[in-house]
Amino acid sequence: MTAKYETVFGLSVKTYADEEALNAVIEKFKKLMTDNGAEIESVDVWGKKRMAYEVNYETEAYYVLVNFTSDVTFPKELERNYRITEGVLRSIVVRK
């Protein structure tokens, strides 16, 4: 069974200071999705935004929005990868 999802994740400005590192981690998550059978509909890099409150002494983060379709078990694996990836300050996965 498949469903449509939307995920937003915020990346540390300190950890991903250069554009190469930022693009590499975005590609890492896109590859994770496609390797697990997810179909990516769109990727929208929002860029650097001020956070509502400080997280790990940081006030800004790079935000990325991804819309995808996947099996209903995949979002749990995606959230696990967000938790273990250094520099991911905040993330959310929502079923549409």
PyMOL Python script that loads the backbone (N, CA, C, O; Angstrom):
from pymol import cmd

cmd.read_pdbstr("""\
ATOM      1  N   MET A   1       0.839  -1.178   0.000  1.00  0.00           N
ATOM      2  CA  MET A   1       0.000   0.000   0.000  1.00  0.00           C
ATOM      3  C   MET A   1       0.888   1.246   0.000  1.00  0.00           C
ATOM      4  O   MET A   1       1.838   1.336   0.777  1.00  0.00           O
ATOM      5  N   THR A   2       0.578   2.192  -0.864  1.00  0.00           N
ATOM      6  CA  THR A   2       1.369   3.413  -0.936  1.00  0.00           C
ATOM      7  C   THR A   2       0.527   4.620  -0.530  1.00  0.00           C
ATOM      8  O   THR A   2      -0.703   4.580  -0.553  1.00  0.00           O
ATOM      9  N   ALA A   3       1.222   5.688  -0.159  1.00  0.00           N
ATOM     10  CA  ALA A   3       0.562   6.932   0.235  1.00  0.00           C
ATOM     11  C   ALA A   3       1.460   8.102  -0.142  1.00  0.00           C
ATOM     12  O   ALA A   3       2.656   7.933  -0.379  1.00  0.00           O
ATOM     13  N   LYS A   4       0.869   9.283  -0.193  1.00  0.00           N
ATOM     14  CA  LYS A   4       1.625  10.498  -0.494  1.00  0.00           C
ATOM     15  C   LYS A   4       2.083  11.129   0.816  1.00  0.00           C
ATOM     16  O   LYS A   4       1.339  11.179   1.796  1.00  0.00           O
ATOM     17  N   TYR A   5       3.331  11.611   0.809  1.00  0.00           N
ATOM     18  CA  TYR A   5       3.921  12.226   1.998  1.00  0.00           C
ATOM     19  C   TYR A   5       4.592  13.534   1.646  1.00  0.00           C
ATOM     20  O   TYR A   5       4.894  13.821   0.488  1.00  0.00           O
ATOM     21  N   GLU A   6       4.812  14.310   2.680  1.00  0.00           N
ATOM     22  CA  GLU A   6       5.545  15.566   2.567  1.00  0.00           C
ATOM     23  C   GLU A   6       6.512  15.600   3.748  1.00  0.00           C
ATOM     24  O   GLU A   6       6.123  15.313   4.880  1.00  0.00           O
ATOM     25  N   THR A   7       7.752  15.945   3.488  1.00  0.00           N
ATOM     26  CA  THR A   7       8.729  16.059   4.567  1.00  0.00           C
ATOM     27  C   THR A   7       9.474  17.382   4.448  1.00  0.00           C
ATOM     28  O   THR A   7       9.789  17.848   3.353  1.00  0.00           O
ATOM     29  N   VAL A   8       9.742  17.966   5.598  1.00  0.00           N
ATOM     30  CA  VAL A   8      10.553  19.178   5.671  1.00  0.00           C
ATOM     31  C   VAL A   8      11.656  18.892   6.678  1.00  0.00           C
ATOM     32  O   VAL A   8      11.401  18.378   7.767  1.00  0.00           O
ATOM     33  N   PHE A   9      12.891  19.233   6.301  1.00  0.00           N
ATOM     34  CA  PHE A   9      13.981  19.088   7.256  1.00  0.00           C
ATOM     35  C   PHE A   9      14.847  20.329   7.245  1.00  0.00           C
ATOM     36  O   PHE A   9      15.058  20.960   6.210  1.00  0.00           O
ATOM     37  N   GLY A  10      15.349  20.666   8.439  1.00  0.00           N
ATOM     38  CA  GLY A  10      16.205  21.828   8.614  1.00  0.00           C
ATOM     39  C   GLY A  10      17.625  21.381   8.894  1.00  0.00           C
ATOM     40  O   GLY A  10      17.870  20.582   9.797  1.00  0.00           O
ATOM     41  N   LEU A  11      18.563  21.904   8.109  1.00  0.00           N
ATOM     42  CA  LEU A  11      19.968  21.520   8.235  1.00  0.00           C
ATOM     43  C   LEU A  11      20.783  22.634   8.878  1.00  0.00           C
ATOM     44  O   LEU A  11      20.552  23.814   8.615  1.00  0.00           O
ATOM     45  N   SER A  12      21.717  22.260   9.705  1.00  0.00           N
ATOM     46  CA  SER A  12      22.577  23.192  10.415  1.00  0.00           C
ATOM     47  C   SER A  12      23.392  24.058   9.464  1.00  0.00           C
ATOM     48  O   SER A  12      24.027  23.550   8.540  1.00  0.00           O
ATOM     49  N   VAL A  13      23.370  25.362   9.693  1.00  0.00           N
ATOM     50  CA  VAL A  13      24.157  26.293   8.886  1.00  0.00           C
ATOM     51  C   VAL A  13      25.645  26.114   9.191  1.00  0.00           C
ATOM     52  O   VAL A  13      26.480  26.282   8.302  1.00  0.00           O
ATOM     53  N   LYS A  14      25.981  25.778  10.427  1.00  0.00           N
ATOM     54  CA  LYS A  14      27.386  25.579  10.810  1.00  0.00           C
ATOM     55  C   LYS A  14      27.961  24.309  10.184  1.00  0.00           C
ATOM     56  O   LYS A  14      29.090  24.316   9.694  1.00  0.00           O
ATOM     57  N   THR A  15      27.193  23.226  10.198  1.00  0.00           N
ATOM     58  CA  THR A  15      27.667  21.951   9.669  1.00  0.00           C
ATOM     59  C   THR A  15      27.759  21.977   8.149  1.00  0.00           C
ATOM     60  O   THR A  15      28.701  21.433   7.574  1.00  0.00           O
ATOM     61  N   TYR A  16      26.786  22.604   7.499  1.00  0.00           N
ATOM     62  CA  TYR A  16      26.733  22.638   6.039  1.00  0.00           C
ATOM     63  C   TYR A  16      26.959  24.062   5.541  1.00  0.00           C
ATOM     64  O   TYR A  16      26.098  24.646   4.883  1.00  0.00           O
ATOM     65  N   ALA A  17      28.131  24.613   5.865  1.00  0.00           N
ATOM     66  CA  ALA A  17      28.464  26.000   5.521  1.00  0.00           C
ATOM     67  C   ALA A  17      28.660  26.191   4.023  1.00  0.00           C
ATOM     68  O   ALA A  17      28.281  27.224   3.472  1.00  0.00           O
ATOM     69  N   ASP A  18      29.251  25.201   3.365  1.00  0.00           N
ATOM     70  CA  ASP A  18      29.456  25.367   1.914  1.00  0.00           C
ATOM     71  C   ASP A  18      28.349  24.649   1.132  1.00  0.00           C
ATOM     72  O   ASP A  18      27.729  23.706   1.625  1.00  0.00           O
ATOM     73  N   GLU A  19      28.125  25.111  -0.074  1.00  0.00           N
ATOM     74  CA  GLU A  19      27.026  24.611  -0.894  1.00  0.00           C
ATOM     75  C   GLU A  19      27.223  23.152  -1.303  1.00  0.00           C
ATOM     76  O   GLU A  19      26.251  22.416  -1.470  1.00  0.00           O
ATOM     77  N   GLU A  20      28.479  22.736  -1.463  1.00  0.00           N
ATOM     78  CA  GLU A  20      28.768  21.354  -1.835  1.00  0.00           C
ATOM     79  C   GLU A  20      28.275  20.374  -0.778  1.00  0.00           C
ATOM     80  O   GLU A  20      27.638  19.373  -1.104  1.00  0.00           O
ATOM     81  N   ALA A  21      28.568  20.661   0.487  1.00  0.00           N
ATOM     82  CA  ALA A  21      28.150  19.786   1.583  1.00  0.00           C
ATOM     83  C   ALA A  21      26.627  19.777   1.705  1.00  0.00           C
ATOM     84  O   ALA A  21      26.026  18.735   1.965  1.00  0.00           O
ATOM     85  N   LEU A  22      26.017  20.926   1.518  1.00  0.00           N
ATOM     86  CA  LEU A  22      24.561  21.042   1.590  1.00  0.00           C
ATOM     87  C   LEU A  22      23.910  20.190   0.498  1.00  0.00           C
ATOM     88  O   LEU A  22      22.988  19.421   0.769  1.00  0.00           O
ATOM     89  N   ASN A  23      24.394  20.331  -0.730  1.00  0.00           N
ATOM     90  CA  ASN A  23      23.840  19.548  -1.840  1.00  0.00           C
ATOM     91  C   ASN A  23      24.083  18.052  -1.651  1.00  0.00           C
ATOM     92  O   ASN A  23      23.256  17.235  -2.056  1.00  0.00           O
ATOM     93  N   ALA A  24      25.207  17.691  -1.042  1.00  0.00           N
ATOM     94  CA  ALA A  24      25.526  16.277  -0.820  1.00  0.00           C
ATOM     95  C   ALA A  24      24.532  15.637   0.143  1.00  0.00           C
ATOM     96  O   ALA A  24      24.088  14.513  -0.088  1.00  0.00           O
ATOM     97  N   VAL A  25      24.179  16.334   1.217  1.00  0.00           N
ATOM     98  CA  VAL A  25      23.245  15.748   2.177  1.00  0.00           C
ATOM     99  C   VAL A  25      21.824  15.699   1.600  1.00  0.00           C
ATOM    100  O   VAL A  25      21.072  14.774   1.906  1.00  0.00           O
ATOM    101  N   ILE A  26      21.450  16.672   0.781  1.00  0.00           N
ATOM    102  CA  ILE A  26      20.137  16.632   0.124  1.00  0.00           C
ATOM    103  C   ILE A  26      20.083  15.441  -0.829  1.00  0.00           C
ATOM    104  O   ILE A  26      19.084  14.723  -0.873  1.00  0.00           O
ATOM    105  N   GLU A  27      21.153  15.232  -1.587  1.00  0.00           N
ATOM    106  CA  GLU A  27      21.219  14.086  -2.492  1.00  0.00           C
ATOM    107  C   GLU A  27      21.193  12.770  -1.717  1.00  0.00           C
ATOM    108  O   GLU A  27      20.615  11.786  -2.177  1.00  0.00           O
ATOM    109  N   LYS A  28      21.817  12.755  -0.543  1.00  0.00           N
ATOM    110  CA  LYS A  28      21.816  11.550   0.291  1.00  0.00           C
ATOM    111  C   LYS A  28      20.388  11.151   0.641  1.00  0.00           C
ATOM    112  O   LYS A  28      20.029   9.978   0.542  1.00  0.00           O
ATOM    113  N   PHE A  29      19.569  12.124   1.053  1.00  0.00           N
ATOM    114  CA  PHE A  29      18.188  11.824   1.421  1.00  0.00           C
ATOM    115  C   PHE A  29      17.345  11.459   0.192  1.00  0.00           C
ATOM    116  O   PHE A  29      16.471  10.597   0.277  1.00  0.00           O
ATOM    117  N   LYS A  30      17.601  12.107  -0.938  1.00  0.00           N
ATOM    118  CA  LYS A  30      16.878  11.758  -2.162  1.00  0.00           C
ATOM    119  C   LYS A  30      17.213  10.328  -2.588  1.00  0.00           C
ATOM    120  O   LYS A  30      16.329   9.578  -3.004  1.00  0.00           O
ATOM    121  N   LYS A  31      18.491   9.950  -2.485  1.00  0.00           N
ATOM    122  CA  LYS A  31      18.913   8.594  -2.835  1.00  0.00           C
ATOM    123  C   LYS A  31      18.293   7.578  -1.878  1.00  0.00           C
ATOM    124  O   LYS A  31      17.864   6.506  -2.305  1.00  0.00           O
ATOM    125  N   LEU A  32      18.245   7.903  -0.603  1.00  0.00           N
ATOM    126  CA  LEU A  32      17.614   7.024   0.382  1.00  0.00           C
ATOM    127  C   LEU A  32      16.158   6.763   0.009  1.00  0.00           C
ATOM    128  O   LEU A  32      15.675   5.634   0.094  1.00  0.00           O
ATOM    129  N   MET A  33      15.471   7.817  -0.401  1.00  0.00           N
ATOM    130  CA  MET A  33      14.066   7.671  -0.784  1.00  0.00           C
ATOM    131  C   MET A  33      13.907   6.777  -2.012  1.00  0.00           C
ATOM    132  O   MET A  33      13.099   5.848  -2.008  1.00  0.00           O
ATOM    133  N   THR A  34      14.676   7.058  -3.058  1.00  0.00           N
ATOM    134  CA  THR A  34      14.529   6.278  -4.288  1.00  0.00           C
ATOM    135  C   THR A  34      15.004   4.835  -4.112  1.00  0.00           C
ATOM    136  O   THR A  34      14.442   3.923  -4.719  1.00  0.00           O
ATOM    137  N   ASP A  35      16.037   4.618  -3.287  1.00  0.00           N
ATOM    138  CA  ASP A  35      16.521   3.258  -3.039  1.00  0.00           C
ATOM    139  C   ASP A  35      15.503   2.416  -2.280  1.00  0.00           C
ATOM    140  O   ASP A  35      15.514   1.188  -2.376  1.00  0.00           O
ATOM    141  N   ASN A  36      14.625   3.070  -1.527  1.00  0.00           N
ATOM    142  CA  ASN A  36      13.602   2.357  -0.762  1.00  0.00           C
ATOM    143  C   ASN A  36      12.251   2.346  -1.479  1.00  0.00           C
ATOM    144  O   ASN A  36      11.221   2.074  -0.861  1.00  0.00           O
ATOM    145  N   GLY A  37      12.255   2.639  -2.766  1.00  0.00           N
ATOM    146  CA  GLY A  37      11.041   2.525  -3.560  1.00  0.00           C
ATOM    147  C   GLY A  37      10.137   3.746  -3.559  1.00  0.00           C
ATOM    148  O   GLY A  37       9.029   3.687  -4.091  1.00  0.00           O
ATOM    149  N   ALA A  38      10.578   4.841  -2.981  1.00  0.00           N
ATOM    150  CA  ALA A  38       9.763   6.057  -2.978  1.00  0.00           C
ATOM    151  C   ALA A  38       9.894   6.768  -4.319  1.00  0.00           C
ATOM    152  O   ALA A  38      10.945   6.727  -4.958  1.00  0.00           O
ATOM    153  N   GLU A  39       8.825   7.412  -4.731  1.00  0.00           N
ATOM    154  CA  GLU A  39       8.831   8.187  -5.959  1.00  0.00           C
ATOM    155  C   GLU A  39       8.778   9.666  -5.574  1.00  0.00           C
ATOM    156  O   GLU A  39       7.781  10.130  -5.022  1.00  0.00           O
ATOM    157  N   ILE A  40       9.847  10.400  -5.865  1.00  0.00           N
ATOM    158  CA  ILE A  40       9.929  11.812  -5.499  1.00  0.00           C
ATOM    159  C   ILE A  40       9.145  12.634  -6.509  1.00  0.00           C
ATOM    160  O   ILE A  40       9.384  12.551  -7.714  1.00  0.00           O
ATOM    161  N   GLU A  41       8.199  13.431  -6.004  1.00  0.00           N
ATOM    162  CA  GLU A  41       7.382  14.286  -6.866  1.00  0.00           C
ATOM    163  C   GLU A  41       8.021  15.656  -7.045  1.00  0.00           C
ATOM    164  O   GLU A  41       8.042  16.195  -8.151  1.00  0.00           O
ATOM    165  N   SER A  42       8.546  16.223  -5.952  1.00  0.00           N
ATOM    166  CA  SER A  42       9.192  17.538  -6.043  1.00  0.00           C
ATOM    167  C   SER A  42      10.142  17.745  -4.878  1.00  0.00           C
ATOM    168  O   SER A  42       9.946  17.209  -3.787  1.00  0.00           O
ATOM    169  N   VAL A  43      11.173  18.531  -5.134  1.00  0.00           N
ATOM    170  CA  VAL A  43      12.136  18.934  -4.104  1.00  0.00           C
ATOM    171  C   VAL A  43      12.242  20.448  -4.182  1.00  0.00           C
ATOM    172  O   VAL A  43      12.553  21.003  -5.236  1.00  0.00           O
ATOM    173  N   ASP A  44      11.984  21.113  -3.066  1.00  0.00           N
ATOM    174  CA  ASP A  44      12.016  22.568  -3.021  1.00  0.00           C
ATOM    175  C   ASP A  44      12.985  23.002  -1.920  1.00  0.00           C
ATOM    176  O   ASP A  44      12.703  22.834  -0.734  1.00  0.00           O
ATOM    177  N   VAL A  45      14.125  23.558  -2.324  1.00  0.00           N
ATOM    178  CA  VAL A  45      15.110  24.047  -1.349  1.00  0.00           C
ATOM    179  C   VAL A  45      14.724  25.478  -0.995  1.00  0.00           C
ATOM    180  O   VAL A  45      14.836  26.384  -1.821  1.00  0.00           O
ATOM    181  N   TRP A  46      14.272  25.670   0.231  1.00  0.00           N
ATOM    182  CA  TRP A  46      13.827  26.987   0.684  1.00  0.00           C
ATOM    183  C   TRP A  46      14.993  27.905   0.999  1.00  0.00           C
ATOM    184  O   TRP A  46      14.830  29.125   1.008  1.00  0.00           O
ATOM    185  N   GLY A  47      16.150  27.349   1.255  1.00  0.00           N
ATOM    186  CA  GLY A  47      17.316  28.159   1.592  1.00  0.00           C
ATOM    187  C   GLY A  47      17.418  28.420   3.084  1.00  0.00           C
ATOM    188  O   GLY A  47      16.773  27.755   3.894  1.00  0.00           O
ATOM    189  N   LYS A  48      18.237  29.398   3.428  1.00  0.00           N
ATOM    190  CA  LYS A  48      18.496  29.716   4.832  1.00  0.00           C
ATOM    191  C   LYS A  48      17.359  30.557   5.392  1.00  0.00           C
ATOM    192  O   LYS A  48      17.020  31.606   4.843  1.00  0.00           O
ATOM    193  N   LYS A  49      16.771  30.087   6.492  1.00  0.00           N
ATOM    194  CA  LYS A  49      15.667  30.784   7.159  1.00  0.00           C
ATOM    195  C   LYS A  49      15.951  30.874   8.651  1.00  0.00           C
ATOM    196  O   LYS A  49      16.623  30.016   9.223  1.00  0.00           O
ATOM    197  N   ARG A  50      15.437  31.907   9.260  1.00  0.00           N
ATOM    198  CA  ARG A  50      15.549  32.069  10.710  1.00  0.00           C
ATOM    199  C   ARG A  50      14.544  31.145  11.388  1.00  0.00           C
ATOM    200  O   ARG A  50      13.376  31.088  11.002  1.00  0.00           O
ATOM    201  N   MET A  51      15.012  30.421  12.404  1.00  0.00           N
ATOM    202  CA  MET A  51      14.139  29.507  13.134  1.00  0.00           C
ATOM    203  C   MET A  51      13.348  30.271  14.189  1.00  0.00           C
ATOM    204  O   MET A  51      13.769  31.339  14.633  1.00  0.00           O
ATOM    205  N   ALA A  52      12.222  29.733  14.582  1.00  0.00           N
ATOM    206  CA  ALA A  52      11.368  30.372  15.580  1.00  0.00           C
ATOM    207  C   ALA A  52      12.058  30.420  16.945  1.00  0.00           C
ATOM    208  O   ALA A  52      11.844  31.348  17.725  1.00  0.00           O
ATOM    209  N   TYR A  53      12.871  29.433  17.219  1.00  0.00           N
ATOM    210  CA  TYR A  53      13.609  29.395  18.480  1.00  0.00           C
ATOM    211  C   TYR A  53      14.949  28.713  18.254  1.00  0.00           C
ATOM    212  O   TYR A  53      15.136  27.997  17.270  1.00  0.00           O
ATOM    213  N   GLU A  54      15.861  28.937  19.157  1.00  0.00           N
ATOM    214  CA  GLU A  54      17.220  28.417  19.056  1.00  0.00           C
ATOM    215  C   GLU A  54      17.242  26.898  19.266  1.00  0.00           C
ATOM    216  O   GLU A  54      16.606  26.378  20.182  1.00  0.00           O
ATOM    217  N   VAL A  55      17.980  26.204  18.408  1.00  0.00           N
ATOM    218  CA  VAL A  55      18.165  24.760  18.526  1.00  0.00           C
ATOM    219  C   VAL A  55      19.663  24.504  18.478  1.00  0.00           C
ATOM    220  O   VAL A  55      20.328  24.879  17.513  1.00  0.00           O
ATOM    221  N   ASN A  56      20.196  23.869  19.512  1.00  0.00           N
ATOM    222  CA  ASN A  56      21.637  23.591  19.597  1.00  0.00           C
ATOM    223  C   ASN A  56      22.474  24.851  19.369  1.00  0.00           C
ATOM    224  O   ASN A  56      23.492  24.812  18.677  1.00  0.00           O
ATOM    225  N   TYR A  57      22.046  25.942  19.943  1.00  0.00           N
ATOM    226  CA  TYR A  57      22.722  27.245  19.870  1.00  0.00           C
ATOM    227  C   TYR A  57      22.753  27.828  18.458  1.00  0.00           C
ATOM    228  O   TYR A  57      23.590  28.682  18.166  1.00  0.00           O
ATOM    229  N   GLU A  58      21.865  27.386  17.588  1.00  0.00           N
ATOM    230  CA  GLU A  58      21.784  27.917  16.234  1.00  0.00           C
ATOM    231  C   GLU A  58      20.434  28.604  16.033  1.00  0.00           C
ATOM    232  O   GLU A  58      19.406  28.139  16.525  1.00  0.00           O
ATOM    233  N   THR A  59      20.458  29.708  15.308  1.00  0.00           N
ATOM    234  CA  THR A  59      19.228  30.473  15.084  1.00  0.00           C
ATOM    235  C   THR A  59      18.751  30.409  13.639  1.00  0.00           C
ATOM    236  O   THR A  59      17.647  30.862  13.335  1.00  0.00           O
ATOM    237  N   GLU A  60      19.575  29.848  12.734  1.00  0.00           N
ATOM    238  CA  GLU A  60      19.210  29.721  11.329  1.00  0.00           C
ATOM    239  C   GLU A  60      19.439  28.291  10.852  1.00  0.00           C
ATOM    240  O   GLU A  60      20.270  27.563  11.395  1.00  0.00           O
ATOM    241  N   ALA A  61      18.683  27.903   9.823  1.00  0.00           N
ATOM    242  CA  ALA A  61      18.842  26.576   9.238  1.00  0.00           C
ATOM    243  C   ALA A  61      18.496  26.636   7.758  1.00  0.00           C
ATOM    244  O   ALA A  61      17.751  27.511   7.317  1.00  0.00           O
ATOM    245  N   TYR A  62      19.049  25.692   6.996  1.00  0.00           N
ATOM    246  CA  TYR A  62      18.670  25.517   5.593  1.00  0.00           C
ATOM    247  C   TYR A  62      17.483  24.561   5.574  1.00  0.00           C
ATOM    248  O   TYR A  62      17.565  23.460   6.118  1.00  0.00           O
ATOM    249  N   TYR A  63      16.388  24.969   4.955  1.00  0.00           N
ATOM    250  CA  TYR A  63      15.186  24.139   4.916  1.00  0.00           C
ATOM    251  C   TYR A  63      14.975  23.548   3.526  1.00  0.00           C
ATOM    252  O   TYR A  63      15.220  24.195   2.507  1.00  0.00           O
ATOM    253  N   VAL A  64      14.510  22.294   3.515  1.00  0.00           N
ATOM    254  CA  VAL A  64      14.237  21.582   2.268  1.00  0.00           C
ATOM    255  C   VAL A  64      12.883  20.885   2.408  1.00  0.00           C
ATOM    256  O   VAL A  64      12.622  20.214   3.407  1.00  0.00           O
ATOM    257  N   LEU A  65      12.026  21.050   1.400  1.00  0.00           N
ATOM    258  CA  LEU A  65      10.707  20.413   1.347  1.00  0.00           C
ATOM    259  C   LEU A  65      10.725  19.368   0.239  1.00  0.00           C
ATOM    260  O   LEU A  65      11.121  19.659  -0.890  1.00  0.00           O
ATOM    261  N   VAL A  66      10.293  18.151   0.564  1.00  0.00           N
ATOM    262  CA  VAL A  66      10.237  17.072  -0.422  1.00  0.00           C
ATOM    263  C   VAL A  66       8.847  16.440  -0.385  1.00  0.00           C
ATOM    264  O   VAL A  66       8.373  16.039   0.678  1.00  0.00           O
ATOM    265  N   ASN A  67       8.198  16.354  -1.536  1.00  0.00           N
ATOM    266  CA  ASN A  67       6.929  15.639  -1.685  1.00  0.00           C
ATOM    267  C   ASN A  67       7.242  14.315  -2.356  1.00  0.00           C
ATOM    268  O   ASN A  67       7.952  14.275  -3.360  1.00  0.00           O
ATOM    269  N   PHE A  68       6.707  13.217  -1.796  1.00  0.00           N
ATOM    270  CA  PHE A  68       7.006  11.904  -2.358  1.00  0.00           C
ATOM    271  C   PHE A  68       5.867  10.926  -2.099  1.00  0.00           C
ATOM    272  O   PHE A  68       5.005  11.153  -1.250  1.00  0.00           O
ATOM    273  N   THR A  69       5.888   9.840  -2.850  1.00  0.00           N
ATOM    274  CA  THR A  69       4.949   8.742  -2.681  1.00  0.00           C
ATOM    275  C   THR A  69       5.766   7.518  -2.308  1.00  0.00           C
ATOM    276  O   THR A  69       6.770   7.216  -2.953  1.00  0.00           O
ATOM    277  N   SER A  70       5.337   6.808  -1.260  1.00  0.00           N
ATOM    278  CA  SER A  70       6.086   5.623  -0.848  1.00  0.00           C
ATOM    279  C   SER A  70       5.180   4.639  -0.134  1.00  0.00           C
ATOM    280  O   SER A  70       4.005   4.900   0.127  1.00  0.00           O
ATOM    281  N   ASP A  71       5.776   3.503   0.169  1.00  0.00           N
ATOM    282  CA  ASP A  71       5.114   2.504   0.989  1.00  0.00           C
ATOM    283  C   ASP A  71       4.885   3.100   2.379  1.00  0.00           C
ATOM    284  O   ASP A  71       5.656   3.956   2.813  1.00  0.00           O
ATOM    285  N   VAL A  72       3.851   2.665   3.073  1.00  0.00           N
ATOM    286  CA  VAL A  72       3.506   3.254   4.368  1.00  0.00           C
ATOM    287  C   VAL A  72       4.531   2.966   5.463  1.00  0.00           C
ATOM    288  O   VAL A  72       4.508   3.619   6.507  1.00  0.00           O
ATOM    289  N   THR A  73       5.423   2.012   5.250  1.00  0.00           N
ATOM    290  CA  THR A  73       6.440   1.709   6.265  1.00  0.00           C
ATOM    291  C   THR A  73       7.696   2.561   6.127  1.00  0.00           C
ATOM    292  O   THR A  73       8.489   2.638   7.066  1.00  0.00           O
ATOM    293  N   PHE A  74       7.895   3.205   4.970  1.00  0.00           N
ATOM    294  CA  PHE A  74       9.125   3.953   4.725  1.00  0.00           C
ATOM    295  C   PHE A  74       9.310   5.205   5.593  1.00  0.00           C
ATOM    296  O   PHE A  74      10.443   5.459   6.003  1.00  0.00           O
ATOM    297  N   PRO A  75       8.285   5.999   5.898  1.00  0.00           N
ATOM    298  CA  PRO A  75       8.514   7.208   6.704  1.00  0.00           C
ATOM    299  C   PRO A  75       9.214   6.955   8.042  1.00  0.00           C
ATOM    300  O   PRO A  75       9.969   7.805   8.515  1.00  0.00           O
ATOM    301  N   LYS A  76       8.972   5.813   8.642  1.00  0.00           N
ATOM    302  CA  LYS A  76       9.654   5.489   9.901  1.00  0.00           C
ATOM    303  C   LYS A  76      11.168   5.367   9.680  1.00  0.00           C
ATOM    304  O   LYS A  76      11.957   5.833  10.503  1.00  0.00           O
ATOM    305  N   GLU A  77      11.566   4.745   8.580  1.00  0.00           N
ATOM    306  CA  GLU A  77      12.985   4.623   8.232  1.00  0.00           C
ATOM    307  C   GLU A  77      13.590   5.990   7.911  1.00  0.00           C
ATOM    308  O   GLU A  77      14.729   6.264   8.289  1.00  0.00           O
ATOM    309  N   LEU A  78      12.844   6.840   7.224  1.00  0.00           N
ATOM    310  CA  LEU A  78      13.314   8.184   6.905  1.00  0.00           C
ATOM    311  C   LEU A  78      13.538   8.994   8.181  1.00  0.00           C
ATOM    312  O   LEU A  78      14.554   9.678   8.312  1.00  0.00           O
ATOM    313  N   GLU A  79      12.601   8.920   9.116  1.00  0.00           N
ATOM    314  CA  GLU A  79      12.756   9.632  10.392  1.00  0.00           C
ATOM    315  C   GLU A  79      13.965   9.121  11.165  1.00  0.00           C
ATOM    316  O   GLU A  79      14.670   9.905  11.801  1.00  0.00           O
ATOM    317  N   ARG A  80      14.211   7.812  11.115  1.00  0.00           N
ATOM    318  CA  ARG A  80      15.384   7.239  11.789  1.00  0.00           C
ATOM    319  C   ARG A  80      16.668   7.811  11.187  1.00  0.00           C
ATOM    320  O   ARG A  80      17.609   8.129  11.913  1.00  0.00           O
ATOM    321  N   ASN A  81      16.702   7.939   9.876  1.00  0.00           N
ATOM    322  CA  ASN A  81      17.888   8.498   9.207  1.00  0.00           C
ATOM    323  C   ASN A  81      18.067   9.974   9.534  1.00  0.00           C
ATOM    324  O   ASN A  81      19.199  10.437   9.667  1.00  0.00           O
ATOM    325  N   TYR A  82      16.979  10.719   9.665  1.00  0.00           N
ATOM    326  CA  TYR A  82      17.084  12.117  10.086  1.00  0.00           C
ATOM    327  C   TYR A  82      17.738  12.203  11.467  1.00  0.00           C
ATOM    328  O   TYR A  82      18.596  13.053  11.704  1.00  0.00           O
ATOM    329  N   ARG A  83      17.320  11.308  12.382  1.00  0.00           N
ATOM    330  CA  ARG A  83      17.844  11.356  13.756  1.00  0.00           C
ATOM    331  C   ARG A  83      19.331  11.040  13.833  1.00  0.00           C
ATOM    332  O   ARG A  83      20.040  11.600  14.669  1.00  0.00           O
ATOM    333  N   ILE A  84      19.813  10.145  12.964  1.00  0.00           N
ATOM    334  CA  ILE A  84      21.218   9.738  13.068  1.00  0.00           C
ATOM    335  C   ILE A  84      22.154  10.549  12.178  1.00  0.00           C
ATOM    336  O   ILE A  84      23.370  10.368  12.244  1.00  0.00           O
ATOM    337  N   THR A  85      21.613  11.438  11.348  1.00  0.00           N
ATOM    338  CA  THR A  85      22.449  12.260  10.471  1.00  0.00           C
ATOM    339  C   THR A  85      22.866  13.525  11.197  1.00  0.00           C
ATOM    340  O   THR A  85      22.028  14.289  11.676  1.00  0.00           O
ATOM    341  N   GLU A  86      24.168  13.735  11.271  1.00  0.00           N
ATOM    342  CA  GLU A  86      24.697  14.929  11.917  1.00  0.00           C
ATOM    343  C   GLU A  86      24.275  16.177  11.144  1.00  0.00           C
ATOM    344  O   GLU A  86      24.348  16.212   9.915  1.00  0.00           O
ATOM    345  N   GLY A  87      23.837  17.187  11.868  1.00  0.00           N
ATOM    346  CA  GLY A  87      23.481  18.453  11.242  1.00  0.00           C
ATOM    347  C   GLY A  87      22.013  18.625  10.923  1.00  0.00           C
ATOM    348  O   GLY A  87      21.600  19.710  10.514  1.00  0.00           O
ATOM    349  N   VAL A  88      21.208  17.582  11.097  1.00  0.00           N
ATOM    350  CA  VAL A  88      19.764  17.733  10.907  1.00  0.00           C
ATOM    351  C   VAL A  88      19.190  18.247  12.234  1.00  0.00           C
ATOM    352  O   VAL A  88      19.142  17.521  13.227  1.00  0.00           O
ATOM    353  N   LEU A  89      18.760  19.506  12.227  1.00  0.00           N
ATOM    354  CA  LEU A  89      18.265  20.125  13.452  1.00  0.00           C
ATOM    355  C   LEU A  89      16.806  19.771  13.725  1.00  0.00           C
ATOM    356  O   LEU A  89      16.441  19.454  14.857  1.00  0.00           O
ATOM    357  N   ARG A  90      15.981  19.826  12.697  1.00  0.00           N
ATOM    358  CA  ARG A  90      14.561  19.553  12.830  1.00  0.00           C
ATOM    359  C   ARG A  90      14.075  18.828  11.580  1.00  0.00           C
ATOM    360  O   ARG A  90      14.601  19.035  10.487  1.00  0.00           O
ATOM    361  N   SER A  91      13.067  17.976  11.750  1.00  0.00           N
ATOM    362  CA  SER A  91      12.470  17.287  10.607  1.00  0.00           C
ATOM    363  C   SER A  91      11.054  16.868  10.944  1.00  0.00           C
ATOM    364  O   SER A  91      10.699  16.681  12.108  1.00  0.00           O
ATOM    365  N   ILE A  92      10.261  16.727   9.908  1.00  0.00           N
ATOM    366  CA  ILE A  92       8.885  16.232  10.080  1.00  0.00           C
ATOM    367  C   ILE A  92       8.483  15.539   8.793  1.00  0.00           C
ATOM    368  O   ILE A  92       8.841  15.973   7.699  1.00  0.00           O
ATOM    369  N   VAL A  93       7.731  14.453   8.938  1.00  0.00           N
ATOM    370  CA  VAL A  93       7.161  13.726   7.809  1.00  0.00           C
ATOM    371  C   VAL A  93       5.661  13.679   8.041  1.00  0.00           C
ATOM    372  O   VAL A  93       5.208  13.246   9.101  1.00  0.00           O
ATOM    373  N   VAL A  94       4.879  14.125   7.049  1.00  0.00           N
ATOM    374  CA  VAL A  94       3.432  14.209   7.184  1.00  0.00           C
ATOM    375  C   VAL A  94       2.776  13.478   6.019  1.00  0.00           C
ATOM    376  O   VAL A  94       3.164  13.650   4.863  1.00  0.00           O
ATOM    377  N   ARG A  95       1.779  12.664   6.340  1.00  0.00           N
ATOM    378  CA  ARG A  95       1.001  12.001   5.301  1.00  0.00           C
ATOM    379  C   ARG A  95      -0.012  12.999   4.761  1.00  0.00           C
ATOM    380  O   ARG A  95      -0.718  13.645   5.536  1.00  0.00           O
ATOM    381  N   LYS A  96      -0.090  13.132   3.452  1.00  0.00           N
ATOM    382  CA  LYS A  96      -1.014  14.100   2.830  1.00  0.00           C
ATOM    383  C   LYS A  96      -2.414  13.551   2.764  1.00  0.00           C
ATOM    384  O   LYS A  96      -3.319  14.226   2.274  1.00  0.00           O
TER     385      LYS A  96
END
""", "prot")
cmd.dss("prot")
cmd.show_as("cartoon", "prot")
cmd.util.cbc("prot")
cmd.orient("prot")
